[in-house]
């Protein structure tokens, strides 16, 4: 993707999410923020069987779709949950909801680009990267980010990754297909192969891809966003 295309995609995605966070409440019925992804919470429970205090990183956290439920589950422990997002509206929203749900004592909100976020070696037990790695600037940047996540994970730690792959978009009124404005749009099969290769030696706990369709207001005309949502969970042996 050329630099001007990347910037256009980044601006479109930022505008869509900023407006969404302003106009919708966390856990609001009928929105994609209505509840956390079951895979994320199930993998958290898997870790808690053996360890009660965790250090958690939620990349591309938004206003806390996963950060807040994770923090609620860990609220009575000395755990730490760090949420990272590029948007001011997301970081401010996470801080607001952490106070509202009384988990601000263990939630830390940071503003950063996931692609350039520095992670200390063996710093985390649980890393969620939900719908954020497709916003990296290239396939190489995506793989480099995955490597940093791996290096930042303790023995026995779990990664939960979801990505929109094979993305298509069309205008709802006309049905006209348009070029998707998303930073990294890779075929599902390629992303799965890249992840399996990157995590060679780790224990794959869960992998699937399902068709997902969402109506968006990202352009001048309302559009339908269609993708294969890839879900992938692995544990460091």
Residue pairs with C-beta under 8 A, 6 or more apart in sequence:
1 9
1 137
1 138
1 183
1 184
6 137
6 183
8 181
9 181
9 182
9 183
10 135
10 183
12 181
12 218
12 219
13 135
13 181
13 182
13 183
13 218
14 86
14 87
15 218
16 216
16 217
16 218
17 62
17 87
17 89
17 90
18 87
18 89
19 217
20 31
21 62
21 63
21 87
21 89
21 90
21 93
22 89
24 31
24 33
25 33
26 33
26 63
26 64
26 65
26 68
26 93
26 97
27 33
27 34
27 35
28 34
32 65
32 214
33 62
33 63
33 65
35 65
36 65
36 66
36 69
36 70
37 66
37 130
37 160
37 162
37 231
39 160
39 162
39 206
39 231
39 233
40 66
40 70
40 128
40 130
40 160
41 69
41 70
41 73
43 126
43 158
43 160
43 205
43 206
43 233
44 54
44 70
44 73
44 126
44 158
46 158
46 205
46 235
47 54
47 125
47 126
47 156
47 157
47 158
48 54
48 73
50 156
51 125
51 156
52 77
53 74
53 77
53 78
53 79
54 74
54 77
54 79
54 80
54 125
54 126
55 79
55 80
55 82
55 123
55 124
55 125
55 126
55 154
56 70
56 74
56 79
56 80
56 81
56 82
56 124
56 125
56 126
56 127
56 128
57 82
57 84
57 119
57 123
57 124
57 126
57 127
57 128
57 152
58 66
58 67
58 70
58 81
58 82
58 83
58 84
58 127
58 128
58 130
59 84
59 114
59 117
59 127
59 128
59 129
59 130
59 132
59 149
60 84
60 85
60 86
60 114
60 129
60 130
60 131
60 132
60 133
60 135
61 67
61 83
61 84
61 85
61 90
61 94
61 109
62 85
62 90
62 93
62 94
63 89
63 90
63 93
63 94
63 96
63 97
64 83
64 93
64 94
64 97
64 98
64 107
65 130
66 128
66 130
67 81
67 83
67 94
67 98
67 107
68 94
68 97
68 98
68 101
68 103
68 107
70 81
70 126
70 128
71 79
71 81
71 98
71 101
71 103
71 106
71 107
72 101
72 103
74 81
74 106
75 102
75 103
75 105
75 106
77 106
79 106
80 106
80 108
81 103
81 106
81 107
81 108
82 107
82 108
82 109
82 110
83 91
83 94
83 107
83 108
83 109
83 110
84 109
84 110
84 111
84 112
84 114
84 117
85 91
85 94
85 109
85 110
85 111
85 112
86 111
86 112
86 113
86 114
86 135
87 111
88 111
91 109
91 110
91 111
94 107
94 109
95 104
95 107
95 109
98 104
98 107
98 109
114 129
114 132
114 133
114 135
114 136
114 145
115 135
115 136
115 137
115 141
115 144
115 145
117 148
118 148
119 148
119 149
119 151
119 152
120 152
121 151
121 152
122 151
122 152
122 153
122 154
122 155
123 152
123 153
123 154
124 152
124 153
124 154
124 157
125 153
125 154
125 156
125 157
125 158
126 157
126 158
126 160
127 149
127 152
127 153
127 157
127 158
127 159
127 160
128 159
128 160
129 149
129 159
129 160
129 161
129 162
130 160
130 161
130 162
131 162
131 163
131 164
133 142
133 145
133 146
133 161
133 163
133 184
134 163
134 164
134 165
134 167
134 182
134 183
134 184
134 185
134 186
135 182
135 183
135 184
136 142
136 145
136 183
136 184
137 183
137 184
138 184
139 184
139 186
139 194
142 184
142 194
143 194
143 198
146 195
146 198
146 199
147 198
149 159
150 159
150 198
150 199
150 202
150 236
153 159
153 236
154 236
155 236
155 237
156 235
156 236
156 237
157 235
157 236
158 205
158 233
158 234
158 235
158 236
159 199
159 232
159 233
159 234
159 235
160 231
160 232
160 233
161 195
161 230
161 231
161 232
161 233
162 229
162 230
162 231
162 232
163 191
163 229
163 230
163 232
164 182
164 212
164 225
164 227
164 228
164 229
164 230
165 185
165 186
165 187
165 188
165 190
165 191
165 209
165 227
165 228
165 229
165 230
166 185
166 186
166 187
166 188
166 227
166 228
167 180
167 182
167 185
167 225
167 226
167 227
168 177
168 180
168 226
168 227
169 177
169 178
169 179
169 180
169 181
169 216
169 223
169 224
169 225
169 226
170 176
170 177
170 178
170 223
170 224
170 226
171 178
171 219
171 221
171 222
171 223
171 224
172 215
172 221
172 222
172 223
172 224
173 221
173 222
174 221
178 219
178 223
180 225
181 218
181 219
186 194
188 209
188 228
188 230
191 230
192 207
192 209
192 230
192 232
195 230
195 232
196 204
199 234
201 237
202 234
202 235
202 236
202 237
203 234
203 235
203 236
203 237
204 232
204 233
204 234
205 233
205 234
205 235
206 231
206 232
206 233
207 230
207 231
207 232
207 233
208 230
208 231
209 228
209 229
209 230
209 231
210 228
210 229
210 231
211 226
211 227
211 228
211 229
212 226
212 227
212 228
212 229
213 224
213 225
213 226
214 224
214 225
215 222
215 223
215 224
215 225
216 222
216 223
216 224
216 225
217 223
218 225
